[in-house]
Amino acid sequence: MSFSKHPLENILAIVGPTASGKSTLSFELAKSADLLGISIEVISMDSALVYKGMDIGTAKPSLEEQVLIPHHGINIREPWQSYSAAQFAKDVLQWASEIKSRGHVPIIVGGTMLYWRALMQGLTNLPATTPEIRASIAQEATEIGWDAMYSKLQTIDPQVALRLPPGDTQRVSRALEVFAMTGIPMSQFLALQPYSDSRDDSSFTHCLLSLEPLDRSWLHDRIRKRFLKMLDQGFLDEVKLLLNHPNIKPDLPSMRAVGYRQAISYFNDEITYDEFVEAGLAASRQLGKRQLTWLRGMHSRCVIDPSNADFLPHAINTCLQHLQKFK
């Protein structure tokens, strides 16, 4: 096979809301592509799959599946370590180049659409903050609470506060860190490099295959079945094991992932088991809704309804037509 100079030229990305069938499609596609002499390697675009030890609650591909199809972007961070959209964009370029050097084809699979925007458009170049400032903000939040920290942000930077829900402690902290570091509100940095959520073009061509069910109840049913299956597989034991590690704190980005945050509330006796299940399901549905909102703003995407009976062969054929460009 021959490839263009840019490592992401003609890249295929399979995206969609949680539980829409992205992984199933990627595995079936790999089998079909192999018959045509095309070897696929998957680049995961999922902000939770990067963490080691978070397997059940993230529906992470099994070790056997990862052997069957090489995956990148999985198990590359400890749960207490950070990983950003900007780092993802940098890593993808390296992974794609290495995959192509082997004569294989990279495909991106996942639903963390902030990562996609970082890859396609880049992100505003906000100033980095120091560990000392982050620790200071965290300590202040411990002392006065995040509601008070959000009120503080409303005074310092009302424009950014308006865009953030009070419970988004990670981004509230980031905005406060930027101000503490520079004395300049984050909104002023954002104004210097505006972006458009409706624009997903780039300097290279790509195929963005989006799995978007028209029947929302179909997706909700799949979300429920998958969450209950995770519980049967030992999801709560997984969370308990993570919480036993001295480096794991409930306010880490990894522990705020859907399902994990609700499990922590259950272990803290803040909610009952039944309330935990319903809260986990509600959070999963909300995640799917947010992902669909992101996707509908991307006008270059090719939409396929995964709730249709002929979804899989149709989607595989669409993907194979694009992958032929690599030959």
Secondary structure as a PSIPRED ss2 file (coil, helix, strand):
# PSIPRED VFORMAT (PSIPRED V4.0)

   1 M C   1.000  0.000  0.000
   2 S C   1.000  0.000  0.000
   3 F C   1.000  0.000  0.000
   4 S C   1.000  0.000  0.000
   5 K C   1.000  0.000  0.000
   6 H C   1.000  0.000  0.000
   7 P C   1.000  0.000  0.000
   8 L C   1.000  0.000  0.000
   9 E C   1.000  0.000  0.000
  10 N C   1.000  0.000  0.000
  11 I E   0.000  0.000  1.000
  12 L E   0.000  0.000  1.000
  13 A E   0.000  0.000  1.000
  14 I E   0.000  0.000  1.000
  15 V E   0.000  0.000  1.000
  16 G C   1.000  0.000  0.000
  17 P C   1.000  0.000  0.000
  18 T C   1.000  0.000  0.000
  19 A C   1.000  0.000  0.000
  20 S C   1.000  0.000  0.000
  21 G C   1.000  0.000  0.000
  22 K H   0.000  1.000  0.000
  23 S H   0.000  1.000  0.000
  24 T H   0.000  1.000  0.000
  25 L H   0.000  1.000  0.000
  26 S H   0.000  1.000  0.000
  27 F H   0.000  1.000  0.000
  28 E H   0.000  1.000  0.000
  29 L H   0.000  1.000  0.000
  30 A H   0.000  1.000  0.000
  31 K H   0.000  1.000  0.000
  32 S H   0.000  1.000  0.000
  33 A H   0.000  1.000  0.000
  34 D H   0.000  1.000  0.000
  35 L H   0.000  1.000  0.000
  36 L C   1.000  0.000  0.000
  37 G C   1.000  0.000  0.000
  38 I C   1.000  0.000  0.000
  39 S C   1.000  0.000  0.000
  40 I E   0.000  0.000  1.000
  41 E E   0.000  0.000  1.000
  42 V E   0.000  0.000  1.000
  43 I E   0.000  0.000  1.000
  44 S E   0.000  0.000  1.000
  45 M C   1.000  0.000  0.000
  46 D C   1.000  0.000  0.000
  47 S C   1.000  0.000  0.000
  48 A C   1.000  0.000  0.000
  49 L C   1.000  0.000  0.000
  50 V C   1.000  0.000  0.000
  51 Y E   0.000  0.000  1.000
  52 K C   1.000  0.000  0.000
  53 G C   1.000  0.000  0.000
  54 M C   1.000  0.000  0.000
  55 D C   1.000  0.000  0.000
  56 I C   1.000  0.000  0.000
  57 G C   1.000  0.000  0.000
  58 T C   1.000  0.000  0.000
  59 A C   1.000  0.000  0.000
  60 K C   1.000  0.000  0.000
  61 P C   1.000  0.000  0.000
  62 S C   1.000  0.000  0.000
  63 L H   0.000  1.000  0.000
  64 E H   0.000  1.000  0.000
  65 E H   0.000  1.000  0.000
  66 Q H   0.000  1.000  0.000
  67 V H   0.000  1.000  0.000
  68 L H   0.000  1.000  0.000
  69 I C   1.000  0.000  0.000
  70 P C   1.000  0.000  0.000
  71 H E   0.000  0.000  1.000
  72 H E   0.000  0.000  1.000
  73 G C   1.000  0.000  0.000
  74 I C   1.000  0.000  0.000
  75 N C   1.000  0.000  0.000
  76 I C   1.000  0.000  0.000
  77 R E   0.000  0.000  1.000
  78 E C   1.000  0.000  0.000
  79 P C   1.000  0.000  0.000
  80 W C   1.000  0.000  0.000
  81 Q C   1.000  0.000  0.000
  82 S C   1.000  0.000  0.000
  83 Y C   1.000  0.000  0.000
  84 S C   1.000  0.000  0.000
  85 A H   0.000  1.000  0.000
  86 A H   0.000  1.000  0.000
  87 Q H   0.000  1.000  0.000
  88 F H   0.000  1.000  0.000
  89 A H   0.000  1.000  0.000
  90 K H   0.000  1.000  0.000
  91 D H   0.000  1.000  0.000
  92 V H   0.000  1.000  0.000
  93 L H   0.000  1.000  0.000
  94 Q H   0.000  1.000  0.000
  95 W H   0.000  1.000  0.000
  96 A H   0.000  1.000  0.000
  97 S H   0.000  1.000  0.000
  98 E H   0.000  1.000  0.000
  99 I H   0.000  1.000  0.000
 100 K H   0.000  1.000  0.000
 101 S H   0.000  1.000  0.000
 102 R C   1.000  0.000  0.000
 103 G C   1.000  0.000  0.000
 104 H C   1.000  0.000  0.000
 105 V E   0.000  0.000  1.000
 106 P E   0.000  0.000  1.000
 107 I E   0.000  0.000  1.000
 108 I E   0.000  0.000  1.000
 109 V E   0.000  0.000  1.000
 110 G C   1.000  0.000  0.000
 111 G C   1.000  0.000  0.000
 112 T C   1.000  0.000  0.000
 113 M H   0.000  1.000  0.000
 114 L H   0.000  1.000  0.000
 115 Y H   0.000  1.000  0.000
 116 W H   0.000  1.000  0.000
 117 R H   0.000  1.000  0.000
 118 A H   0.000  1.000  0.000
 119 L H   0.000  1.000  0.000
 120 M H   0.000  1.000  0.000
 121 Q H   0.000  1.000  0.000
 122 G C   1.000  0.000  0.000
 123 L C   1.000  0.000  0.000
 124 T C   1.000  0.000  0.000
 125 N C   1.000  0.000  0.000
 126 L C   1.000  0.000  0.000
 127 P C   1.000  0.000  0.000
 128 A C   1.000  0.000  0.000
 129 T C   1.000  0.000  0.000
 130 T C   1.000  0.000  0.000
 131 P H   0.000  1.000  0.000
 132 E H   0.000  1.000  0.000
 133 I H   0.000  1.000  0.000
 134 R H   0.000  1.000  0.000
 135 A H   0.000  1.000  0.000
 136 S H   0.000  1.000  0.000
 137 I H   0.000  1.000  0.000
 138 A H   0.000  1.000  0.000
 139 Q H   0.000  1.000  0.000
 140 E H   0.000  1.000  0.000
 141 A H   0.000  1.000  0.000
 142 T H   0.000  1.000  0.000
 143 E H   0.000  1.000  0.000
 144 I H   0.000  1.000  0.000
 145 G C   1.000  0.000  0.000
 146 W H   0.000  1.000  0.000
 147 D H   0.000  1.000  0.000
 148 A H   0.000  1.000  0.000
 149 M H   0.000  1.000  0.000
 150 Y H   0.000  1.000  0.000
 151 S H   0.000  1.000  0.000
 152 K H   0.000  1.000  0.000
 153 L H   0.000  1.000  0.000
 154 Q H   0.000  1.000  0.000
 155 T H   0.000  1.000  0.000
 156 I H   0.000  1.000  0.000
 157 D C   1.000  0.000  0.000
 158 P H   0.000  1.000  0.000
 159 Q H   0.000  1.000  0.000
 160 V H   0.000  1.000  0.000
 161 A H   0.000  1.000  0.000
 162 L H   0.000  1.000  0.000
 163 R H   0.000  1.000  0.000
 164 L C   1.000  0.000  0.000
 165 P C   1.000  0.000  0.000
 166 P C   1.000  0.000  0.000
 167 G C   1.000  0.000  0.000
 168 D C   1.000  0.000  0.000
 169 T H   0.000  1.000  0.000
 170 Q H   0.000  1.000  0.000
 171 R H   0.000  1.000  0.000
 172 V H   0.000  1.000  0.000
 173 S H   0.000  1.000  0.000
 174 R H   0.000  1.000  0.000
 175 A H   0.000  1.000  0.000
 176 L H   0.000  1.000  0.000
 177 E H   0.000  1.000  0.000
 178 V H   0.000  1.000  0.000
 179 F H   0.000  1.000  0.000
 180 A H   0.000  1.000  0.000
 181 M H   0.000  1.000  0.000
 182 T H   0.000  1.000  0.000
 183 G C   1.000  0.000  0.000
 184 I C   1.000  0.000  0.000
 185 P C   1.000  0.000  0.000
 186 M H   0.000  1.000  0.000
 187 S H   0.000  1.000  0.000
 188 Q H   0.000  1.000  0.000
 189 F H   0.000  1.000  0.000
 190 L H   0.000  1.000  0.000
 191 A H   0.000  1.000  0.000
 192 L H   0.000  1.000  0.000
 193 Q C   1.000  0.000  0.000
 194 P C   1.000  0.000  0.000
 195 Y C   1.000  0.000  0.000
 196 S C   1.000  0.000  0.000
 197 D C   1.000  0.000  0.000
 198 S C   1.000  0.000  0.000
 199 R C   1.000  0.000  0.000
 200 D C   1.000  0.000  0.000
 201 D C   1.000  0.000  0.000
 202 S C   1.000  0.000  0.000
 203 S C   1.000  0.000  0.000
 204 F C   1.000  0.000  0.000
 205 T C   1.000  0.000  0.000
 206 H E   0.000  0.000  1.000
 207 C E   0.000  0.000  1.000
 208 L E   0.000  0.000  1.000
 209 L E   0.000  0.000  1.000
 210 S E   0.000  0.000  1.000
 211 L E   0.000  0.000  1.000
 212 E C   1.000  0.000  0.000
 213 P C   1.000  0.000  0.000
 214 L C   1.000  0.000  0.000
 215 D C   1.000  0.000  0.000
 216 R H   0.000  1.000  0.000
 217 S H   0.000  1.000  0.000
 218 W H   0.000  1.000  0.000
 219 L H   0.000  1.000  0.000
 220 H H   0.000  1.000  0.000
 221 D H   0.000  1.000  0.000
 222 R H   0.000  1.000  0.000
 223 I H   0.000  1.000  0.000
 224 R H   0.000  1.000  0.000
 225 K H   0.000  1.000  0.000
 226 R H   0.000  1.000  0.000
 227 F H   0.000  1.000  0.000
 228 L H   0.000  1.000  0.000
 229 K H   0.000  1.000  0.000
 230 M H   0.000  1.000  0.000
 231 L H   0.000  1.000  0.000
 232 D H   0.000  1.000  0.000
 233 Q C   1.000  0.000  0.000
 234 G C   1.000  0.000  0.000
 235 F H   0.000  1.000  0.000
 236 L H   0.000  1.000  0.000
 237 D H   0.000  1.000  0.000
 238 E H   0.000  1.000  0.000
 239 V H   0.000  1.000  0.000
 240 K H   0.000  1.000  0.000
 241 L H   0.000  1.000  0.000
 242 L H   0.000  1.000  0.000
 243 L H   0.000  1.000  0.000
 244 N C   1.000  0.000  0.000
 245 H C   1.000  0.000  0.000
 246 P C   1.000  0.000  0.000
 247 N C   1.000  0.000  0.000
 248 I C   1.000  0.000  0.000
 249 K C   1.000  0.000  0.000
 250 P C   1.000  0.000  0.000
 251 D C   1.000  0.000  0.000
 252 L C   1.000  0.000  0.000
 253 P C   1.000  0.000  0.000
 254 S H   0.000  1.000  0.000
 255 M H   0.000  1.000  0.000
 256 R H   0.000  1.000  0.000
 257 A C   1.000  0.000  0.000
 258 V C   1.000  0.000  0.000
 259 G C   1.000  0.000  0.000
 260 Y H   0.000  1.000  0.000
 261 R H   0.000  1.000  0.000
 262 Q H   0.000  1.000  0.000
 263 A H   0.000  1.000  0.000
 264 I H   0.000  1.000  0.000
 265 S H   0.000  1.000  0.000
 266 Y H   0.000  1.000  0.000
 267 F H   0.000  1.000  0.000
 268 N C   1.000  0.000  0.000
 269 D C   1.000  0.000  0.000
 270 E C   1.000  0.000  0.000
 271 I C   1.000  0.000  0.000
 272 T C   1.000  0.000  0.000
 273 Y H   0.000  1.000  0.000
 274 D H   0.000  1.000  0.000
 275 E H   0.000  1.000  0.000
 276 F H   0.000  1.000  0.000
 277 V H   0.000  1.000  0.000
 278 E H   0.000  1.000  0.000
 279 A H   0.000  1.000  0.000
 280 G H   0.000  1.000  0.000
 281 L H   0.000  1.000  0.000
 282 A H   0.000  1.000  0.000
 283 A H   0.000  1.000  0.000
 284 S H   0.000  1.000  0.000
 285 R H   0.000  1.000  0.000
 286 Q H   0.000  1.000  0.000
 287 L H   0.000  1.000  0.000
 288 G H   0.000  1.000  0.000
 289 K H   0.000  1.000  0.000
 290 R H   0.000  1.000  0.000
 291 Q H   0.000  1.000  0.000
 292 L H   0.000  1.000  0.000
 293 T H   0.000  1.000  0.000
 294 W H   0.000  1.000  0.000
 295 L H   0.000  1.000  0.000
 296 R H   0.000  1.000  0.000
 297 G C   1.000  0.000  0.000
 298 M C   1.000  0.000  0.000
 299 H C   1.000  0.000  0.000
 300 S C   1.000  0.000  0.000
 301 R C   1.000  0.000  0.000
 302 C E   0.000  0.000  1.000
 303 V E   0.000  0.000  1.000
 304 I E   0.000  0.000  1.000
 305 D C   1.000  0.000  0.000
 306 P C   1.000  0.000  0.000
 307 S C   1.000  0.000  0.000
 308 N C   1.000  0.000  0.000
 309 A C   1.000  0.000  0.000
 310 D C   1.000  0.000  0.000
 311 F H   0.000  1.000  0.000
 312 L H   0.000  1.000  0.000
 313 P H   0.000  1.000  0.000
 314 H H   0.000  1.000  0.000
 315 A H   0.000  1.000  0.000
 316 I H   0.000  1.000  0.000
 317 N H   0.000  1.000  0.000
 318 T H   0.000  1.000  0.000
 319 C H   0.000  1.000  0.000
 320 L H   0.000  1.000  0.000
 321 Q H   0.000  1.000  0.000
 322 H H   0.000  1.000  0.000
 323 L H   0.000  1.000  0.000
 324 Q H   0.000  1.000  0.000
 325 K H   0.000  1.000  0.000
 326 F H   0.000  1.000  0.000
 327 K C   1.000  0.000  0.000
